[in-house]
Amino acid sequence: MSLGLALRKLFLYLAHIKQSKRRYRSGLRQMAEHMHVVTRTISNNIEEEGQVPGSKRGTPVGTPIPGTPIPGTPIPGSPIPGTPRTPRTPRTPR
């Protein structure tokens, strides 16, 4: 392989890397712009409806406080309501 072919291959490789970086960055820019537009649209809709954004309103009504049990969900290790309480029989070895 001659020196010219090696240089050509190197420059083509570097150009390919530069192009892929450029495509990656432009894709990130497009995604960021889209997210900005979506956020602005949602914000405008909330203001038009007369609602206050969540950060100014406090804790939403439906959000449970961490560590408190949710009503209606069974607590691990507790008996299931409505079932007779019978001791478990040990399994027989195989």
Secondary structure, 3 states (H helix, E strand, C coil): CCHHHHHHHHHHHHHHHHHHHHHHHHHHHHHHHHHHHHHHHHHHHHHHHCCCCHHHHCCCCCCCCCCCCCCCCCCCCCCCCCCCCCCCCCCCCC
